Amino acid sequence: MNRRHFLLLAALPFAAPSFAVSAGEPFGPPAPPKPIDRLLTEAAALDNLKVVMVAHKGTVVAERGYHGNRTDRSTNIKSASKSVMSALVGIAIDKGVLTGVDQPIAPLLARDLPANPDPRLNTVTIGNLLSMQSGIQPMSGPNYGRWISSRNWVREALAAPFVDQPGGGMLYSTASTHLLSAILTRATGKPTLALAKEWLGPLQDFRIGGWERDPQGIYMGGNQMALTPRGLLSFGELYRMGGLLPDGKRLVSAAWVAESFKARTHSIHSGDGYGYGWFERDIEGETVHYGWGYGGQMLYIVPARDLTVVMTSDEGSPSAATGYRDSLHALLGNIIKAVRVES
């Protein structure tokens, strides 16, 4: 994303213009557009942007599709699906399917352990996988292609060497969340997609339109999941409300939401905190929790402002190295300022 687009977003004014009412115009001129509407209009300058949706206090206050895209059309949310996987693990713990984040993963995946496993595999926990602190060599980045080309993704991940101790630094890896998908499948006897439909089905508009599976049929934990922006917004609202639906029904425990948002490590690339499937960053003086997928698939939650924002983008283009992700963060910052003005 070029510098002109970034500066355009960062410098957008928020004070509404004044209008003089002259004779013959008893009702005055048309109301000027709200700051947040002008923001979404200007956001068209971001070439990769597909959709923006903004919900404030549970109500959608602005939404816009760009370049022919719509809010009700499925899109690949890429690694933003790691936040969904975290929710499924939390529900499994609440239901007693799993004992908790300190539960070791080796007994749950025993049939796929290597012949002579590294002893440290016995100390890796469900919590380590959620927070990307397994210590196992990551299967994202340069190792991703080799990993998904293997005959058994679970075995390939478990056979990878350790590059840190369990509980050490953040090692971002889709293999970690895929192991969680395998654990859920084996612990329940149900495919992860079926669990998502059963456990998150009450969410309005939440329908997984497509989801890649590994050679053994296990749904890919943490990537290649299709949701509509509306469905993703509904999921974000669930977390903004501490696990409650609008009617007060509880889907996720408040304790799990709080634990998921709590930063346990930090990205070596951005410095942002990372909890259980959620990043954390300060934007415009507000604590923001967000899910992030390749290309710029963003789910932002700003609890202090009762704000949930979804942005989807071209999933074929990188977002971090190009500065595009920073442009989306800047757009969120301006949305936060606009909400302050309109509140």
Short mmCIF file of the C-alpha atoms (twelve columns), coordinates in Angstrom:
data_MODEL
# 
_entry.id   MODEL 
# 
loop_
_atom_site.group_PDB 
_atom_site.id 
_atom_site.type_symbol 
_atom_site.label_atom_id 
_atom_site.label_alt_id 
_atom_site.label_comp_id 
_atom_site.label_asym_id 
_atom_site.label_seq_id 
_atom_site.Cartn_x 
_atom_site.Cartn_y 
_atom_site.Cartn_z 
_atom_site.pdbx_PDB_model_num 
ATOM 1   C CA . MET A 1   0.000   0.000   0.000  1 
ATOM 2   C CA . ASN A 2   1.535   3.261   -1.031 1 
ATOM 3   C CA . ARG A 3   2.274   6.102   1.338  1 
ATOM 4   C CA . ARG A 4   -0.367  8.379   -0.195 1 
ATOM 5   C CA . HIS A 5   -3.164  6.036   0.812  1 
ATOM 6   C CA . PHE A 6   -1.820  5.634   4.324  1 
ATOM 7   C CA . LEU A 7   -1.486  9.373   4.860  1 
ATOM 8   C CA . LEU A 8   -4.932  9.977   3.411  1 
ATOM 9   C CA . LEU A 9   -6.467  7.752   6.096  1 
ATOM 10  C CA . ALA A 10  -4.347  9.032   8.952  1 
ATOM 11  C CA . ALA A 11  -5.016  12.695  8.220  1 
ATOM 12  C CA . LEU A 12  -8.768  12.597  7.549  1 
ATOM 13  C CA . PRO A 13  -10.533 15.353  9.560  1 
ATOM 14  C CA . PHE A 14  -13.493 14.546  11.756 1 
ATOM 15  C CA . ALA A 15  -15.142 17.885  12.491 1 
ATOM 16  C CA . ALA A 16  -18.441 18.109  10.588 1 
ATOM 17  C CA . PRO A 17  -18.682 21.207  8.334  1 
ATOM 18  C CA . SER A 18  -21.143 23.958  9.193  1 
ATOM 19  C CA . PHE A 19  -23.870 25.136  6.819  1 
ATOM 20  C CA . ALA A 20  -25.716 28.490  6.738  1 
ATOM 21  C CA . VAL A 21  -29.492 28.305  6.245  1 
ATOM 22  C CA . SER A 22  -30.688 30.986  3.815  1 
ATOM 23  C CA . ALA A 23  -34.160 32.365  3.074  1 
ATOM 24  C CA . GLY A 24  -36.180 30.001  0.924  1 
ATOM 25  C CA . GLU A 25  -34.586 26.958  2.552  1 
ATOM 26  C CA . PRO A 26  -36.712 26.553  5.678  1 
ATOM 27  C CA . PHE A 27  -35.478 23.040  6.338  1 
ATOM 28  C CA . GLY A 28  -31.831 23.769  5.678  1 
ATOM 29  C CA . PRO A 29  -29.455 21.813  3.423  1 
ATOM 30  C CA . PRO A 30  -29.158 18.009  3.533  1 
ATOM 31  C CA . ALA A 31  -27.392 16.783  6.631  1 
ATOM 32  C CA . PRO A 32  -23.646 16.385  6.042  1 
ATOM 33  C CA . PRO A 33  -22.380 12.808  5.999  1 
ATOM 34  C CA . LYS A 34  -21.341 11.436  9.343  1 
ATOM 35  C CA . PRO A 35  -17.591 11.205  9.898  1 
ATOM 36  C CA . ILE A 36  -17.714 7.411   9.872  1 
ATOM 37  C CA . ASP A 37  -19.560 7.392   6.516  1 
ATOM 38  C CA . ARG A 38  -16.984 9.729   5.009  1 
ATOM 39  C CA . LEU A 39  -14.252 7.464   6.339  1 
ATOM 40  C CA . LEU A 40  -15.676 4.433   4.596  1 
ATOM 41  C CA . THR A 41  -16.007 6.401   1.377  1 
ATOM 42  C CA . GLU A 42  -12.377 7.483   1.543  1 
ATOM 43  C CA . ALA A 43  -11.316 3.916   2.348  1 
ATOM 44  C CA . ALA A 44  -12.000 3.015   -1.290 1 
ATOM 45  C CA . ALA A 45  -8.461  4.322   -1.878 1 
ATOM 46  C CA . LEU A 46  -7.210  1.044   -0.368 1 
ATOM 47  C CA . ASP A 47  -7.099  -1.072  -3.494 1 
ATOM 48  C CA . ASN A 48  -7.110  -4.461  -1.740 1 
ATOM 49  C CA . LEU A 49  -10.030 -3.658  0.540  1 
ATOM 50  C CA . LYS A 50  -13.188 -5.719  0.005  1 
ATOM 51  C CA . VAL A 51  -15.572 -4.972  2.891  1 
ATOM 52  C CA . VAL A 52  -15.739 -2.855  6.054  1 
ATOM 53  C CA . MET A 53  -18.429 -3.347  8.706  1 
ATOM 54  C CA . VAL A 54  -18.690 -1.309  11.916 1 
ATOM 55  C CA . ALA A 55  -20.908 -2.245  14.862 1 
ATOM 56  C CA . HIS A 56  -21.268 0.101   17.831 1 
ATOM 57  C CA . LYS A 57  -23.113 -1.015  20.959 1 
ATOM 58  C CA . GLY A 58  -24.458 -4.011  19.075 1 
ATOM 59  C CA . THR A 59  -25.825 -2.095  16.080 1 
ATOM 60  C CA . VAL A 60  -24.253 -1.934  12.631 1 
ATOM 61  C CA . VAL A 61  -23.674 1.787   12.126 1 
ATOM 62  C CA . ALA A 62  -21.782 1.620   8.821  1 
ATOM 63  C CA . GLU A 63  -20.913 -0.956  6.200  1 
ATOM 64  C CA . ARG A 64  -19.454 -0.804  2.740  1 
ATOM 65  C CA . GLY A 65  -18.469 -3.229  0.002  1 
ATOM 66  C CA . TYR A 66  -15.748 -2.278  -2.468 1 
ATOM 67  C CA . HIS A 67  -14.910 -3.448  -5.968 1 
ATOM 68  C CA . GLY A 68  -18.141 -5.441  -6.266 1 
ATOM 69  C CA . ASN A 69  -17.826 -7.221  -2.908 1 
ATOM 70  C CA . ARG A 70  -20.693 -7.622  -0.444 1 
ATOM 71  C CA . THR A 71  -21.099 -8.172  3.282  1 
ATOM 72  C CA . ASP A 72  -23.174 -11.328 2.762  1 
ATOM 73  C CA . ARG A 73  -20.723 -13.066 0.417  1 
ATOM 74  C CA . SER A 74  -18.305 -15.672 1.801  1 
ATOM 75  C CA . THR A 75  -14.614 -14.869 1.847  1 
ATOM 76  C CA . ASN A 76  -11.549 -16.777 3.004  1 
ATOM 77  C CA . ILE A 77  -10.734 -15.322 6.416  1 
ATOM 78  C CA . LYS A 78  -7.363  -17.130 6.463  1 
ATOM 79  C CA . SER A 79  -5.698  -17.034 9.906  1 
ATOM 80  C CA . ALA A 80  -8.473  -14.955 11.454 1 
ATOM 81  C CA . SER A 81  -10.026 -18.411 11.815 1 
ATOM 82  C CA . LYS A 82  -7.528  -19.044 14.636 1 
ATOM 83  C CA . SER A 83  -9.790  -16.919 16.834 1 
ATOM 84  C CA . VAL A 84  -12.681 -19.247 15.927 1 
ATOM 85  C CA . MET A 85  -10.560 -22.296 16.772 1 
ATOM 86  C CA . SER A 86  -9.780  -20.755 20.144 1 
ATOM 87  C CA . ALA A 87  -13.507 -20.382 20.830 1 
ATOM 88  C CA . LEU A 88  -14.127 -24.053 20.003 1 
ATOM 89  C CA . VAL A 89  -11.357 -25.124 22.386 1 
ATOM 90  C CA . GLY A 90  -12.798 -22.902 25.111 1 
ATOM 91  C CA . ILE A 91  -16.266 -24.381 24.658 1 
ATOM 92  C CA . ALA A 92  -14.779 -27.887 24.749 1 
ATOM 93  C CA . ILE A 93  -13.140 -27.050 28.082 1 
ATOM 94  C CA . ASP A 94  -16.388 -25.555 29.418 1 
ATOM 95  C CA . LYS A 95  -18.218 -28.765 28.418 1 
ATOM 96  C CA . GLY A 96  -15.615 -31.005 30.050 1 
ATOM 97  C CA . VAL A 97  -14.477 -32.514 26.747 1 
ATOM 98  C CA . LEU A 98  -10.986 -31.225 27.554 1 
ATOM 99  C CA . THR A 99  -9.702  -30.728 31.096 1 
ATOM 100 C CA . GLY A 100 -8.122  -27.325 30.567 1 
ATOM 101 C CA . VAL A 101 -5.262  -25.395 29.027 1 
ATOM 102 C CA . ASP A 102 -2.688  -27.308 31.093 1 
ATOM 103 C CA . GLN A 103 -3.726  -30.651 29.592 1 
ATOM 104 C CA . PRO A 104 -0.772  -32.325 27.783 1 
ATOM 105 C CA . ILE A 105 -1.369  -32.984 24.094 1 
ATOM 106 C CA . ALA A 106 0.738   -36.160 23.701 1 
ATOM 107 C CA . PRO A 107 -1.860  -38.606 25.111 1 
ATOM 108 C CA . LEU A 108 -4.545  -37.019 22.924 1 
ATOM 109 C CA . LEU A 109 -2.460  -37.488 19.772 1 
ATOM 110 C CA . ALA A 110 -0.659  -40.681 20.798 1 
ATOM 111 C CA . ARG A 111 -1.150  -42.598 17.550 1 
ATOM 112 C CA . ASP A 112 0.605   -39.851 15.559 1 
ATOM 113 C CA . LEU A 113 3.644   -39.353 17.769 1 
ATOM 114 C CA . PRO A 114 7.009   -40.126 16.131 1 
ATOM 115 C CA . ALA A 115 8.730   -43.425 16.929 1 
ATOM 116 C CA . ASN A 116 11.310  -41.768 19.181 1 
ATOM 117 C CA . PRO A 117 9.613   -38.542 20.295 1 
ATOM 118 C CA . ASP A 118 11.513  -35.672 21.792 1 
ATOM 119 C CA . PRO A 119 10.785  -35.845 25.554 1 
ATOM 120 C CA . ARG A 120 9.606   -32.239 25.403 1 
ATOM 121 C CA . LEU A 121 6.523   -33.356 23.482 1 
ATOM 122 C CA . ASN A 122 5.204   -34.731 26.767 1 
ATOM 123 C CA . THR A 123 5.222   -31.231 28.270 1 
ATOM 124 C CA . VAL A 124 3.470   -29.371 25.432 1 
ATOM 125 C CA . THR A 125 -0.012  -28.334 26.528 1 
ATOM 126 C CA . ILE A 126 -3.203  -27.185 24.871 1 
ATOM 127 C CA . GLY A 127 -2.456  -23.699 26.171 1 
ATOM 128 C CA . ASN A 128 0.977   -23.780 24.506 1 
ATOM 129 C CA . LEU A 129 -0.676  -24.511 21.152 1 
ATOM 130 C CA . LEU A 130 -3.233  -21.738 21.617 1 
ATOM 131 C CA . SER A 131 -0.616  -19.102 22.440 1 
ATOM 132 C CA . MET A 132 1.920   -20.268 19.826 1 
ATOM 133 C CA . GLN A 133 4.404   -21.286 22.524 1 
ATOM 134 C CA . SER A 134 4.817   -24.980 21.757 1 
ATOM 135 C CA . GLY A 135 8.546   -24.658 21.087 1 
ATOM 136 C CA . ILE A 136 8.113   -26.792 17.953 1 
ATOM 137 C CA . GLN A 137 9.512   -25.538 14.635 1 
ATOM 138 C CA . PRO A 138 6.755   -23.458 12.971 1 
ATOM 139 C CA . MET A 139 4.932   -24.800 9.942  1 
ATOM 140 C CA . SER A 140 3.971   -21.338 8.716  1 
ATOM 141 C CA . GLY A 141 6.179   -19.171 6.523  1 
ATOM 142 C CA . PRO A 142 8.921   -21.061 4.641  1 
ATOM 143 C CA . ASN A 143 7.830   -24.460 6.001  1 
ATOM 144 C CA . TYR A 144 4.143   -24.109 5.141  1 
ATOM 145 C CA . GLY A 145 4.278   -25.551 1.631  1 
ATOM 146 C CA . ARG A 146 6.233   -28.612 2.704  1 
ATOM 147 C CA . TRP A 147 3.888   -29.198 5.613  1 
ATOM 148 C CA . ILE A 148 0.632   -29.119 3.625  1 
ATOM 149 C CA . SER A 149 2.238   -31.283 0.927  1 
ATOM 150 C CA . SER A 150 2.930   -34.034 3.455  1 
ATOM 151 C CA . ARG A 151 0.788   -37.167 3.699  1 
ATOM 152 C CA . ASN A 152 -0.150  -36.586 7.327  1 
ATOM 153 C CA . TRP A 153 -0.157  -33.031 8.649  1 
ATOM 154 C CA . VAL A 154 -0.518  -34.049 12.291 1 
ATOM 155 C CA . ARG A 155 2.415   -36.467 12.199 1 
ATOM 156 C CA . GLU A 156 4.551   -33.996 10.247 1 
ATOM 157 C CA . ALA A 157 3.925   -31.296 12.856 1 
ATOM 158 C CA . LEU A 158 4.662   -33.587 15.805 1 
ATOM 159 C CA . ALA A 159 7.872   -34.861 14.194 1 
ATOM 160 C CA . ALA A 160 9.288   -31.370 13.642 1 
ATOM 161 C CA . PRO A 161 12.291  -30.434 15.794 1 
ATOM 162 C CA . PHE A 162 12.068  -28.184 18.822 1 
ATOM 163 C CA . VAL A 163 13.589  -24.735 18.357 1 
ATOM 164 C CA . ASP A 164 12.600  -23.443 21.796 1 
ATOM 165 C CA . GLN A 165 11.281  -24.817 25.064 1 
ATOM 166 C CA . PRO A 166 7.508   -25.286 25.519 1 
ATOM 167 C CA . GLY A 167 6.185   -22.080 27.021 1 
ATOM 168 C CA . GLY A 168 9.020   -20.047 25.502 1 
ATOM 169 C CA . GLY A 169 8.801   -17.362 22.834 1 
ATOM 170 C CA . MET A 170 6.037   -16.970 20.272 1 
ATOM 171 C CA . LEU A 171 6.465   -19.240 17.235 1 
ATOM 172 C CA . TYR A 172 3.554   -18.467 14.928 1 
ATOM 173 C CA . SER A 173 2.451   -21.741 13.331 1 
ATOM 174 C CA . THR A 174 -0.779  -22.896 11.725 1 
ATOM 175 C CA . ALA A 175 0.325   -26.428 12.629 1 
ATOM 176 C CA . SER A 176 -0.340  -25.549 16.287 1 
ATOM 177 C CA . THR A 177 -3.981  -24.722 15.652 1 
ATOM 178 C CA . HIS A 178 -4.298  -27.690 13.297 1 
ATOM 179 C CA . LEU A 179 -3.210  -29.966 16.142 1 
ATOM 180 C CA . LEU A 180 -6.033  -28.421 18.175 1 
ATOM 181 C CA . SER A 181 -8.489  -29.309 15.411 1 
ATOM 182 C CA . ALA A 182 -7.215  -32.901 15.482 1 
ATOM 183 C CA . ILE A 183 -7.537  -32.987 19.281 1 
ATOM 184 C CA . LEU A 184 -11.146 -31.771 19.157 1 
ATOM 185 C CA . THR A 185 -12.004 -34.312 16.471 1 
ATOM 186 C CA . ARG A 186 -10.563 -37.222 18.433 1 
ATOM 187 C CA . ALA A 187 -11.872 -36.113 21.826 1 
ATOM 188 C CA . THR A 188 -15.452 -35.722 20.561 1 
ATOM 189 C CA . GLY A 189 -15.613 -38.187 17.675 1 
ATOM 190 C CA . LYS A 190 -17.022 -35.388 15.524 1 
ATOM 191 C CA . PRO A 191 -15.457 -33.342 12.709 1 
ATOM 192 C CA . THR A 192 -14.459 -29.835 13.750 1 
ATOM 193 C CA . LEU A 193 -16.908 -28.382 11.218 1 
ATOM 194 C CA . ALA A 194 -19.754 -30.255 12.909 1 
ATOM 195 C CA . LEU A 195 -18.646 -28.895 16.275 1 
ATOM 196 C CA . ALA A 196 -18.556 -25.348 14.890 1 
ATOM 197 C CA . LYS A 197 -22.089 -25.751 13.541 1 
ATOM 198 C CA . GLU A 198 -23.348 -27.195 16.813 1 
ATOM 199 C CA . TRP A 199 -21.566 -24.908 19.249 1 
ATOM 200 C CA . LEU A 200 -21.556 -21.631 17.297 1 
ATOM 201 C CA . GLY A 201 -24.678 -22.246 15.237 1 
ATOM 202 C CA . PRO A 202 -26.875 -19.914 17.346 1 
ATOM 203 C CA . LEU A 203 -24.773 -16.957 16.151 1 
ATOM 204 C CA . GLN A 204 -26.651 -14.898 13.590 1 
ATOM 205 C CA . ASP A 205 -25.231 -15.257 10.060 1 
ATOM 206 C CA . PHE A 206 -22.446 -17.575 11.259 1 
ATOM 207 C CA . ARG A 207 -22.185 -20.223 8.559  1 
ATOM 208 C CA . ILE A 208 -18.891 -21.740 7.430  1 
ATOM 209 C CA . GLY A 209 -19.183 -21.850 3.659  1 
ATOM 210 C CA . GLY A 210 -16.066 -23.921 3.045  1 
ATOM 211 C CA . TRP A 211 -13.124 -25.273 5.007  1 
ATOM 212 C CA . GLU A 212 -10.078 -27.163 3.771  1 
ATOM 213 C CA . ARG A 213 -9.239  -30.598 5.215  1 
ATOM 214 C CA . ASP A 214 -5.995  -32.516 5.543  1 
ATOM 215 C CA . PRO A 215 -5.409  -35.938 3.901  1 
ATOM 216 C CA . GLN A 216 -6.985  -37.660 6.941  1 
ATOM 217 C CA . GLY A 217 -10.100 -35.490 6.702  1 
ATOM 218 C CA . ILE A 218 -9.329  -33.238 9.665  1 
ATOM 219 C CA . TYR A 219 -10.498 -29.683 9.095  1 
ATOM 220 C CA . MET A 220 -7.607  -27.261 8.916  1 
ATOM 221 C CA . GLY A 221 -7.322  -25.572 12.267 1 
ATOM 222 C CA . GLY A 222 -6.530  -21.910 11.810 1 
ATOM 223 C CA . ASN A 223 -6.680  -21.340 8.045  1 
ATOM 224 C CA . GLN A 224 -8.673  -21.730 4.844  1 
ATOM 225 C CA . MET A 225 -12.106 -21.077 6.385  1 
ATOM 226 C CA . ALA A 226 -14.845 -19.241 4.476  1 
ATOM 227 C CA . LEU A 227 -17.194 -16.914 6.352  1 
ATOM 228 C CA . THR A 228 -19.209 -13.907 5.338  1 
ATOM 229 C CA . PRO A 229 -18.167 -10.561 6.848  1 
ATOM 230 C CA . ARG A 230 -21.550 -10.550 8.602  1 
ATOM 231 C CA . GLY A 231 -20.814 -13.916 10.157 1 
ATOM 232 C CA . LEU A 232 -17.376 -12.765 11.269 1 
ATOM 233 C CA . LEU A 233 -18.885 -9.613  12.778 1 
ATOM 234 C CA . SER A 234 -21.422 -11.726 14.679 1 
ATOM 235 C CA . PHE A 235 -18.590 -13.841 16.071 1 
ATOM 236 C CA . GLY A 236 -16.724 -10.685 17.114 1 
ATOM 237 C CA . GLU A 237 -19.822 -9.360  18.859 1 
ATOM 238 C CA . LEU A 238 -20.010 -12.607 20.831 1 
ATOM 239 C CA . TYR A 239 -16.558 -11.884 22.244 1 
ATOM 240 C CA . ARG A 240 -17.249 -8.182  22.764 1 
ATOM 241 C CA . MET A 241 -20.242 -9.240  24.866 1 
ATOM 242 C CA . GLY A 242 -18.133 -11.583 26.964 1 
ATOM 243 C CA . GLY A 243 -19.531 -14.750 25.394 1 
ATOM 244 C CA . LEU A 244 -23.206 -13.753 25.360 1 
ATOM 245 C CA . LEU A 245 -25.662 -13.620 22.474 1 
ATOM 246 C CA . PRO A 246 -27.880 -10.522 22.121 1 
ATOM 247 C CA . ASP A 247 -30.720 -12.422 23.836 1 
ATOM 248 C CA . GLY A 248 -28.520 -13.151 26.850 1 
ATOM 249 C CA . LYS A 249 -27.842 -16.801 26.047 1 
ATOM 250 C CA . ARG A 250 -24.282 -17.816 26.833 1 
ATOM 251 C CA . LEU A 251 -22.179 -19.606 24.201 1 
ATOM 252 C CA . VAL A 252 -18.685 -19.042 25.622 1 
ATOM 253 C CA . SER A 253 -17.784 -18.510 29.261 1 
ATOM 254 C CA . ALA A 254 -16.801 -15.003 30.297 1 
ATOM 255 C CA . ALA A 255 -13.672 -16.469 31.877 1 
ATOM 256 C CA . TRP A 256 -12.596 -17.971 28.550 1 
ATOM 257 C CA . VAL A 257 -13.060 -14.684 26.713 1 
ATOM 258 C CA . ALA A 258 -10.950 -12.903 29.332 1 
ATOM 259 C CA . GLU A 259 -8.235  -15.590 29.207 1 
ATOM 260 C CA . SER A 260 -8.208  -15.509 25.403 1 
ATOM 261 C CA . PHE A 261 -7.648  -11.759 25.335 1 
ATOM 262 C CA . LYS A 262 -4.862  -11.872 27.936 1 
ATOM 263 C CA . ALA A 263 -1.483  -11.442 26.216 1 
ATOM 264 C CA . ARG A 264 0.933   -14.241 27.099 1 
ATOM 265 C CA . THR A 265 3.659   -13.555 24.560 1 
ATOM 266 C CA . HIS A 266 4.529   -11.043 21.843 1 
ATOM 267 C CA . SER A 267 5.062   -11.159 18.114 1 
ATOM 268 C CA . ILE A 268 8.734   -10.752 17.193 1 
ATOM 269 C CA . HIS A 269 7.592   -8.931  14.045 1 
ATOM 270 C CA . SER A 270 5.055   -6.381  15.316 1 
ATOM 271 C CA . GLY A 271 5.609   -6.437  19.079 1 
ATOM 272 C CA . ASP A 272 1.856   -6.947  19.535 1 
ATOM 273 C CA . GLY A 273 0.707   -9.141  22.388 1 
ATOM 274 C CA . TYR A 274 -0.816  -12.550 21.707 1 
ATOM 275 C CA . GLY A 275 -3.241  -14.541 23.846 1 
ATOM 276 C CA . TYR A 276 -5.287  -17.549 22.842 1 
ATOM 277 C CA . GLY A 277 -5.871  -16.850 19.145 1 
ATOM 278 C CA . TRP A 278 -6.075  -13.060 19.568 1 
ATOM 279 C CA . PHE A 279 -3.527  -10.289 19.076 1 
ATOM 280 C CA . GLU A 280 -3.537  -7.183  21.281 1 
ATOM 281 C CA . ARG A 281 -2.471  -3.678  20.308 1 
ATOM 282 C CA . ASP A 282 -2.978  -0.100  21.475 1 
ATOM 283 C CA . ILE A 283 -4.659  2.015   18.775 1 
ATOM 284 C CA . GLU A 284 -5.678  5.622   19.422 1 
ATOM 285 C CA . GLY A 285 -5.220  5.100   23.155 1 
ATOM 286 C CA . GLU A 286 -7.581  2.106   23.232 1 
ATOM 287 C CA . THR A 287 -6.804  -1.537  23.910 1 
ATOM 288 C CA . VAL A 288 -7.734  -3.448  20.775 1 
ATOM 289 C CA . HIS A 289 -8.015  -7.223  20.497 1 
ATOM 290 C CA . TYR A 290 -7.880  -8.523  16.965 1 
ATOM 291 C CA . GLY A 291 -7.818  -11.573 14.757 1 
ATOM 292 C CA . TRP A 292 -5.673  -11.256 11.663 1 
ATOM 293 C CA . GLY A 293 -5.564  -13.316 8.500  1 
ATOM 294 C CA . TYR A 294 -3.183  -13.187 5.538  1 
ATOM 295 C CA . GLY A 295 -3.949  -10.430 3.080  1 
ATOM 296 C CA . GLY A 296 -5.734  -8.267  5.636  1 
ATOM 297 C CA . GLN A 297 -8.666  -10.251 7.034  1 
ATOM 298 C CA . MET A 298 -9.267  -8.332  10.253 1 
ATOM 299 C CA . LEU A 299 -11.627 -8.709  13.185 1 
ATOM 300 C CA . TYR A 300 -11.165 -5.865  15.675 1 
ATOM 301 C CA . ILE A 301 -12.773 -5.582  19.105 1 
ATOM 302 C CA . VAL A 302 -12.479 -2.377  21.135 1 
ATOM 303 C CA . PRO A 303 -14.216 -3.208  24.421 1 
ATOM 304 C CA . ALA A 304 -14.013 0.251   26.015 1 
ATOM 305 C CA . ARG A 305 -15.769 1.754   22.979 1 
ATOM 306 C CA . ASP A 306 -18.345 -1.055  22.522 1 
ATOM 307 C CA . LEU A 307 -16.936 -1.378  19.030 1 
ATOM 308 C CA . THR A 308 -16.535 -4.356  16.681 1 
ATOM 309 C CA . VAL A 309 -15.087 -3.859  13.209 1 
ATOM 310 C CA . VAL A 310 -14.570 -6.320  10.352 1 
ATOM 311 C CA . MET A 311 -12.349 -5.640  7.350  1 
ATOM 312 C CA . THR A 312 -11.821 -8.171  4.586  1 
ATOM 313 C CA . SER A 313 -9.313  -7.861  1.781  1 
ATOM 314 C CA . ASP A 314 -7.808  -9.583  -1.228 1 
ATOM 315 C CA . GLU A 315 -6.562  -12.821 0.313  1 
ATOM 316 C CA . GLY A 316 -3.904  -13.296 -2.362 1 
ATOM 317 C CA . SER A 317 -1.793  -10.279 -1.427 1 
ATOM 318 C CA . PRO A 318 0.493   -9.944  1.614  1 
ATOM 319 C CA . SER A 319 -0.463  -7.330  4.188  1 
ATOM 320 C CA . ALA A 320 2.393   -7.034  6.690  1 
ATOM 321 C CA . ALA A 321 5.491   -6.454  4.573  1 
ATOM 322 C CA . THR A 322 3.658   -4.066  2.223  1 
ATOM 323 C CA . GLY A 323 2.383   -1.775  4.982  1 
ATOM 324 C CA . TYR A 324 -1.224  -2.576  4.065  1 
ATOM 325 C CA . ARG A 325 -1.979  -4.032  7.500  1 
ATOM 326 C CA . ASP A 326 -0.740  -0.767  9.027  1 
ATOM 327 C CA . SER A 327 -3.148  1.092   6.759  1 
ATOM 328 C CA . LEU A 328 -5.991  -1.044  8.129  1 
ATOM 329 C CA . HIS A 329 -4.854  -0.292  11.687 1 
ATOM 330 C CA . ALA A 330 -4.870  3.417   10.762 1 
ATOM 331 C CA . LEU A 331 -8.381  3.078   9.340  1 
ATOM 332 C CA . LEU A 332 -9.512  1.499   12.608 1 
ATOM 333 C CA . GLY A 333 -7.887  4.370   14.502 1 
ATOM 334 C CA . ASN A 334 -9.919  6.845   12.505 1 
ATOM 335 C CA . ILE A 335 -13.079 4.802   13.078 1 
ATOM 336 C CA . ILE A 336 -12.393 4.955   16.821 1 
ATOM 337 C CA . LYS A 337 -12.044 8.753   16.583 1 
ATOM 338 C CA . ALA A 338 -15.241 8.975   14.535 1 
ATOM 339 C CA . VAL A 339 -17.164 6.971   17.128 1 
ATOM 340 C CA . ARG A 340 -15.920 9.359   19.808 1 
ATOM 341 C CA . VAL A 341 -17.252 12.293  17.798 1 
ATOM 342 C CA . GLU A 342 -20.623 10.681  17.158 1 
ATOM 343 C CA . SER A 343 -21.112 9.328   20.706 1 
# 
